[in-house]
Every structure is written in structure tokens, then in C-alpha cells.
Amino acid sequence: MGEMNFDGGVYETLPAKAYCDPTLFATEGAQIFRRSWQLIGHVTDLPNPGDYRVEDISGCSVIVMRGTDDVLRGFYNVCAHRGHELLLGQGCVKKLTCPYHAWTYDTLGQLRALPNEANFPGLDKSRHSLRSIRLEVFFGLILVNLNTDARPFAETAADAIPEISAYAPNLTAYHRAARTERLAAANWKVVAENFNECYHCAIVHKTLTSGVVDPDQYRTRGQEWGIHHTSPARPDARKSYSYAADPAAKTDKFLTWWFFPLVALQVYPGGIVNTYRWKPISVNQTKIEVDWWLPNPTPNAVEAEIIHQHRTTTFAEDGPIVDSVQRGLESGGYNTGPLVVDADCSSQSEHPILAFAALYQAALAR
């Protein structure tokens, strides 16, 4: 697919039903969410053998665990005996014992013991290990995929790797320092479209466009893996927080790599890194999680500035917008609308929504 190019003109949105139909949402769960790479966290979240985290992937409970061999693995959170869930939340264990019949597994997922085992002739424990799921570590970020045939994430994102290496070179060793989250009353596609187009930015995000990015030079482009955003930082006289924009240190840009459908990595001016994770809960509910990954678990003064600024401006400003759009789509007063694209594909253009639609329709077709 490569980079997507669109001619200037007027295009058409997806129909309102695409954002409101529970049957389609169920299809998306099977065809898209359970077949896509999803962000779980960072390797520094699970530093010790036995550390684990339970996550929901489109209604499927999974475990990400560091084994006693120091290897990170993913498993379905399902006992191989009768299907009972094994763990909740997060923590550290030496073994996994099912609460139902006490079948016990090691941290590598192998069945090790069960009650009355000696009286069950023919039971081969090696045939009843926990079922694995795909797991990759990408710049320290832990991603999982329920599709055993999925293309490796690093292969899909290969074109983005040189730039990420330049602008987030130490991400592998970073720590979670802060989180902002919200349950949006909106379909995940509404949230994704809003995140990726900047036609609304100068109207809604005045702090972002006056003090962080340059709307005249802000550019978004559809890629095979998602949508790429870039902008030079604002000059010192205009910046809204105390970052140092140093071209030699690669801290002079705002960058976003949105990986279809539910993950984004961002670098703010000053080289300050966050990730977005979207969790589709229902046809009109989407959990949004923003985590800030920094050299130390406690933000310094500049990092704390942008975390607070983002939380109280850009992130907060998008909340009522996506909720209002969802209400409008559900009202019966809207079917399709125009998407306006200028020839330069500038920030005042809705071509990112066309790029999203192309990725979305291709994923449904697969």
C-alpha cells in the first residue's frame, strides 16, 4: 500500500450505521480487534520472574507473564482442564493454580500438578499446557495478538522504525510515569477519526496549535501500518511548556505513529514520549488510555508540565467532541456527510479520515 495519496476534493464519510450497529461491532471484534496487535504495556511493568498482568482483548481474557526463565509470554487466561479463568488483575506468582480444581501450571505455562494425579492413568501433562498467544516487544512496548498467523508487528511497522529509533531511542528502558484515561461514549471509529484529523485542531485545541505544533506545517499521511503525524516544534517565544527543541538531539518535533487500529506512539517536543491505547467496550463506548513513558518513574518539572497540559487541554477537549458526534450519529438526523480534502493534504484537510477508511475496509475484507 505504501503512502496513501488523495486528490483534493469532496469525498463522503462512512454511513452513520457504521458507528451505531451492534452487529457490525461484533464483526469488528472478530475480524479486526482479535486479529490486530494491541498494546499491553512496557517491559519495565513486569521486571521480575512471575510478574503478570491480565488484560481483556475484545472480550477475551489474556495473561502476559514473565517466566522464571526471564522470557515474556502471553497466554489465554483459561485453565486447560475446564476453562476456568486463572488470574485476575496483576501481581507476581510462583505458579498458577486454578481456583476450580487446583490444576497448577508453572510460569512457562506447563501443567505441573493436579489433585489425585496418581489415579488418572494415561494423563499426559505435556498435552495440557496453557494456550499461548502471540507476543512481541517493540522498543520495550509489549504487544499481543490473538491471530496466530498475524504478520509480525515489527515487520508491519518497518518503515516507521528508523524515525522511532531517532526520536525515541531510549524507549526500551523507560518507565510508566503517568496515566490519563477516559471512557468515551463514542464508537472507536469516531475516536480514531478525531485523533487523526487536525481540521478541528485550530478551533478546539488552541494550546496545542499555538504552543506545541505549527498548524501551517503539521502534516498527516496514511501509511500501510496506519497514519503518520509530524510537525516542527514552536519557537521558544511561543512554546506552551519548557521543552528544549534541539535538532541535534532530535527533540525538535511533534511526532505520532498511529498503528491501525488501536495503538499510537507519540513524541512531544523535548523528546517526551507517550502511548495511546484504545479499548472498544461496546458499539458506543471506548476506553482511552494515555501512558507517559519517561527515563524515571517520577516526571521531572518539564515532563510534569506537558503531562498536565495534555490532560487538561488536548485530551480533555476531545472528550465532549467525540461524545457529541456519537449522539449525532445515533440521532437519525445524519446519514453521510462531506469530507473536504485540499490538494496539499494540509492540517486543514480531512484526508486522514479517508486513510482510516481505507485501512478499516481492507481489514474487514480480510
ABEGO torsion letter per residue (X at the ends): XEBBBBBBEBBBBBBAAAAABAAAAAAAAAAAAAABBBBAEBAAABABBGBBBBBBBGGBBBBBBBBAAGBBBBBBBBBAAAGBBABBEBEBBABBBBAAAGBBBBAAGBBABBBGAAABBGBBAAAABBBBBBBBBBGGBBBBBABAABBBAAAAAAAAAAAAAAABAAAAABBBABBBBBBBBBBAAAAAAAAABAAAAAAABAAAAAAABBAAABBBBBBAAEBBBBBBBBBAAABABABBBBAAAGAABBBBBBBOAABBBBBBBGGBBBBBBBBBABAABBBBBBBBBBABABBBAAAAAAAAAAAABAAAAAAAAAAAAAAAAAAGABABBBBBBBAAGBAABAAAAAAAAAAAAAAAAX
